[in-house]
Amino acid sequence: MAALPATPPAASPEPAPLSEGARIVDTFIAPSKTFTDLGRNASWWAPWLLISVFSIAMIAVVGQQIGFEQVNRNQISQSARADQFDKLPADQQTRQLHIAAKVMKYIGYAFPAIVLISFVIIAAVLMAAFNLGAGAHVRFGVSMAIVTYGSLPGIIHATLAMIALFAGVDRESFNLQNPVATNPSYFMSPTGNKFLYGMASALDVFVIWSIVLIGIGFACNSKVKRSTAIVIVAVLYLLYKLAGSGLAAAFS
């Protein structure tokens, strides 16, 4: 009896394309699904829009609950300019705070554009690092989408900060750069050792979360191992913080 021809194995079905909403949700609960889907469609506008909405909401709440003049007064009191500012006549102090408050307000509401520019720079640096240093072949559009989706934990950070503001925080100690206790530097004095303060701020729960997500994103879109990808992103961020903290200490 002639042998029957072997039946070829059934091809595994392609995963269903994800909607923008599903990709945002999966970033938090199943990140591999989101980042794998970026190879099909590297659109990044939805997470950027969501981050923009939360950032503008945060600025609005700060303006309502603290006031931009008070925020600037706090920043000055926590900087090397404190003694110099205190020696100014009252009218000059008021004028400087008024101008600084306007500038901060305009910058705050322009934050979506600032975030977009920063995402472009980060995506370019990471693409170069992975492609040249790890032999990956990640397109810029995919890198941009990875960075944008990987930054989504920031909306939870902004939400916690807004809750703290509505709950009532000390207006005279509020720090816009460090509004909620998610890293060790929150419990340190900004007027102390600037280098240690800056490095302590790197140990932020949400920053670490984003680093892990971005590492997963590059691993899902290249042959780089997940652990290696996360280490690459973490090392680049650490170098950035070392440079920033060193400059802050040098000019304090």
C-alpha positions in Angstrom: 0.0 0.0 0.0 1.4 3.4 -1.0 2.2 5.6 1.9 0.0 8.7 2.2 1.8 12.0 1.7 2.8 13.7 4.9 0.5 16.5 5.9 2.5 19.7 6.2 2.3 21.3 9.6 -0.2 24.1 9.9 1.3 27.5 9.9 0.9 29.3 13.3 -1.6 32.1 13.0 -0.3 35.6 13.0 -1.2 37.6 16.1 -4.1 39.9 15.6 -3.2 43.5 15.1 -3.7 45.7 18.2 -5.6 48.9 18.4 -4.0 52.0 19.9 -6.1 51.6 23.0 -5.1 47.9 23.4 -1.4 48.8 22.9 -1.6 51.4 25.7 -3.3 49.0 28.1 -0.9 46.1 27.2 2.1 48.4 27.9 1.2 48.0 31.5 -0.1 44.4 31.7 1.5 42.6 28.7 4.3 44.8 27.3 5.7 42.2 24.9 2.4 42.3 23.0 2.6 46.0 22.5 6.2 46.2 21.6 6.0 43.3 19.2 3.1 45.0 17.4 5.2 48.1 16.8 7.0 46.1 14.1 3.7 46.1 12.2 2.8 49.7 12.9 5.2 52.0 14.6 2.7 54.7 15.3 3.5 56.7 18.5 0.9 59.6 18.5 -1.5 57.9 20.9 0.8 57.5 23.9 2.4 60.9 23.2 -1.1 62.5 23.2 -2.0 60.8 26.5 1.3 61.9 28.1 0.7 65.4 26.9 -2.8 65.5 28.4 -1.5 64.3 31.8 1.4 66.8 31.7 -0.9 69.7 31.0 -3.3 68.6 33.7 -0.4 68.4 36.1 0.7 72.0 35.3 -2.8 73.2 35.7 -3.1 71.6 39.1 0.2 73.0 40.2 -0.9 76.5 39.1 -4.1 76.1 41.1 -2.9 74.5 44.2 0.6 76.0 44.6 0.9 78.9 42.2 3.8 79.4 39.8 5.3 82.3 41.8 5.5 80.1 44.9 7.0 77.2 42.8 9.7 79.6 41.6 10.3 81.0 45.1 10.8 77.4 46.3 13.2 76.6 43.5 15.3 79.7 44.3 15.3 78.9 48.0 16.7 75.4 47.2 19.4 76.8 44.9 22.7 78.6 45.2 20.9 81.8 44.3 19.0 81.9 47.6 21.3 84.4 49.5 21.6 86.7 46.5 17.8 86.7 46.0 17.1 87.5 49.6 19.4 90.6 49.4 17.3 92.1 46.7 14.7 94.8 47.5 11.1 93.5 47.9 9.9 95.1 44.7 12.7 93.4 42.6 12.0 90.1 44.2 8.3 90.4 43.3 9.1 91.5 39.7 11.5 88.6 39.2 9.0 86.1 40.6 6.3 87.5 38.4 8.4 87.2 35.3 9.6 83.7 36.2 6.1 82.6 36.9 4.9 83.6 33.4 7.9 81.9 31.8 7.2 78.7 33.8 3.5 78.8 32.9 4.2 79.1 29.1 6.9 76.4 29.3 4.5 74.2 31.2 1.8 74.4 28.6 4.4 73.9 25.8 5.5 70.7 27.5 3.9 68.4 24.9 6.3 69.9 22.3 9.2 69.7 24.7 8.4 66.1 25.4 8.2 65.3 21.7 11.6 66.8 21.1 13.1 64.9 24.0 11.6 61.6 22.7 13.1 62.2 19.3 16.6 62.8 20.8 16.3 59.7 23.1 15.0 57.5 20.2 17.9 58.6 18.0 20.5 57.9 20.8 19.0 54.5 21.6 18.7 53.5 17.9 22.4 54.3 17.4 23.4 52.5 20.6 21.5 49.3 19.6 22.3 49.3 15.9 26.0 50.2 16.2 26.8 48.7 19.6 24.5 45.6 19.7 24.1 44.8 16.0 20.4 45.4 16.1 18.5 46.7 13.0 15.8 49.0 14.5 14.3 51.7 12.4 14.0 55.2 13.8 10.2 55.1 13.7 10.2 51.9 15.8 12.7 53.3 18.2 10.5 56.4 18.6 7.4 54.3 19.3 9.3 52.2 21.8 10.4 55.3 23.7 7.0 56.8 23.6 5.1 53.7 24.8 7.9 53.0 27.3 7.4 56.5 28.9 3.7 55.8 29.7 4.4 55.0 33.4 4.9 58.8 33.7 1.1 59.3 33.6 0.8 57.3 36.8 3.5 59.4 38.4 1.6 62.6 37.3 -1.6 61.2 38.7 0.0 60.5 42.1 1.5 64.0 42.1 -1.9 65.5 41.4 -3.5 63.4 44.1 -0.9 64.7 46.6 -1.5 68.3 45.5 -5.2 68.0 46.0 -4.7 66.3 49.4 -2.7 69.2 50.5 1.1 69.6 50.4 3.4 72.1 52.0 3.4 75.0 49.5 6.7 76.3 50.8 8.6 73.0 50.3 6.9 71.8 47.1 9.4 70.8 44.4 8.1 70.6 40.9 11.0 68.4 39.8 10.3 65.9 42.6 6.7 66.2 43.5 6.0 62.8 45.0 8.0 60.3 47.1 8.9 57.8 44.4 12.7 58.1 44.8 15.2 58.5 47.7 16.0 62.1 46.8 12.5 63.2 47.8 13.6 62.7 51.4 16.9 64.6 50.9 17.5 68.3 51.0 17.9 69.9 47.5 20.4 72.3 49.1 22.7 69.5 50.2 25.1 67.5 48.1 23.9 68.1 44.6 25.7 65.1 43.2 24.2 62.6 45.7 20.8 64.3 45.3 20.9 63.9 41.5 22.0 60.3 41.6 19.4 59.4 44.3 16.7 60.8 42.0 17.8 58.3 39.3 16.4 55.5 41.6 12.9 56.5 40.8 10.3 53.7 40.7 8.7 55.1 37.5 12.0 55.8 35.7 13.2 52.2 36.4 9.8 50.9 35.1 10.3 52.9 31.9 13.9 51.7 31.5 12.6 48.1 31.7 9.8 48.7 29.3 12.1 50.4 26.7 14.6 47.5 27.1 11.8 45.0 26.4 10.7 47.1 23.4 14.2 46.9 21.8 14.4 43.2 22.6 11.1 42.5 20.9 12.2 44.3 17.8 15.7 42.9 17.4 17.8 39.8 18.3 19.2 41.4 21.4 18.4 39.5 24.6 15.9 41.2 26.9 18.4 41.4 29.8 21.1 42.9 27.6 18.6 45.4 26.1 17.5 46.5 29.6 21.2 46.9 30.7 22.0 49.0 27.6 19.2 51.4 28.3 20.0 51.5 32.1 23.7 52.2 31.4 22.9 55.1 29.0 20.5 56.6 31.5 23.1 56.2 34.3 25.7 58.0 32.2 23.2 60.8 31.6 22.5 61.1 35.3 26.2 61.1 36.2 26.9 63.9 33.8 23.9 65.9 34.9 24.6 65.4 38.6 28.2 66.2 38.1 27.4 69.5 36.4 24.9 70.4 39.1 27.5 69.8 41.8 30.2 71.8 39.9 28.0 74.9 39.4 26.3 74.8 42.9 
